[in-house]
């Protein structure tokens, strides 16, 4: 006669390994490993929960400071439900289509064991050789970068263009120090070389572009040029830290040039008056 086992709650077990577990609740665990199917109303553990059963697409869930793993739902692949709001919005939800929904704030941290100023970023992985990414990549966190990443998330280069609405630069006097007049003016502008060119990555249907070459502008206005000319190209022709120009700052140089030119014109007009 087969033995009948009564279902009950299990508590105060530090480690549990089984081929299949069915229980009302499991708590007080520091290690849980199930090779088959895990069925439980509540599972509470202080370490990893690992389930290898065929009925689960999730093979491992690492939980840190999570009070509850949310109730299973057909429309949710994974729910981390630390603090459910009155409107049933979960802190973190990953649906079966791969959409991630965050209730409050999404934070990115540098990789464990690395320096605090290590690059932290988010990126899209597709089928192309380059992937779009947004990140923060300097030591004081004041520079946001939009560019191209490789499949592992490391920076590969910049896109030729970024589409969007108006973009403003922070210019509050309270954020600045050591104020001085711009030393670059008309003589600098007269040495600039406006260029017409084509991007190597553009196709034949795209129009020509106009602008400046960073290496040509650097000796004239070094304040607006950045990048690493020694940074090599990868096999796809991408450069992780290419030479670049802060075009908005060139406006100050052009303004100074107009002021100097206007002063010359006014001086000539004054001398021409009999």
NORCORJO-V228675 format. One record per pair of residues at least 12 apart in sequence whose ideal C-beta (glycine too) atoms are under 6 Angstrom apart, sorted by sequence separation. I is the first residue (numbers start at 1). J is the second residue. If there is no record, write none. Layout:
BEGIN
i->I j->J
i->I j->J
END
This chain:
BEGIN
i->49 j->61
i->80 j->92
i->91 j->103
i->108 j->120
i->121 j->133
i->122 j->134
i->134 j->146
i->196 j->208
i->197 j->209
i->10 j->23
i->21 j->34
i->32 j->45
i->38 j->51
i->68 j->81
i->228 j->241
i->26 j->40
i->48 j->62
i->66 j->80
i->79 j->93
i->89 j->103
i->121 j->135
i->133 j->147
i->196 j->210
i->227 j->241
i->229 j->243
i->9 j->24
i->67 j->82
i->227 j->242
i->9 j->25
i->10 j->26
i->11 j->27
i->12 j->28
i->14 j->30
i->15 j->31
i->16 j->32
i->17 j->33
i->18 j->34
i->19 j->35
i->20 j->36
i->25 j->41
i->29 j->45
i->30 j->46
i->31 j->47
i->37 j->53
i->66 j->82
i->78 j->94
i->120 j->136
i->133 j->149
i->146 j->162
i->227 j->243
i->11 j->28
i->19 j->36
i->20 j->37
i->21 j->38
i->22 j->39
i->23 j->40
i->24 j->41
i->25 j->42
i->26 j->43
i->27 j->44
i->30 j->47
i->32 j->49
i->33 j->50
i->34 j->51
i->35 j->52
i->36 j->53
i->76 j->93
i->77 j->94
i->227 j->244
i->37 j->55
i->77 j->95
i->119 j->137
i->130 j->148
i->131 j->149
i->195 j->213
i->226 j->244
i->77 j->96
i->225 j->245
i->224 j->245
i->117 j->139
i->224 j->246
i->193 j->216
i->224 j->249
i->123 j->149
i->125 j->151
i->224 j->250
i->215 j->243
i->191 j->220
i->214 j->243
i->123 j->153
i->214 j->245
i->188 j->220
i->212 j->245
i->184 j->221
i->160 j->199
i->188 j->253
i->189 j->257
i->184 j->253
i->182 j->252
i->185 j->256
i->186 j->257
i->185 j->257
i->182 j->256
i->186 j->260
i->185 j->260
i->186 j->261
i->169 j->248
i->157 j->238
i->156 j->238
i->157 j->239
i->156 j->240
i->155 j->240
i->129 j->236
END
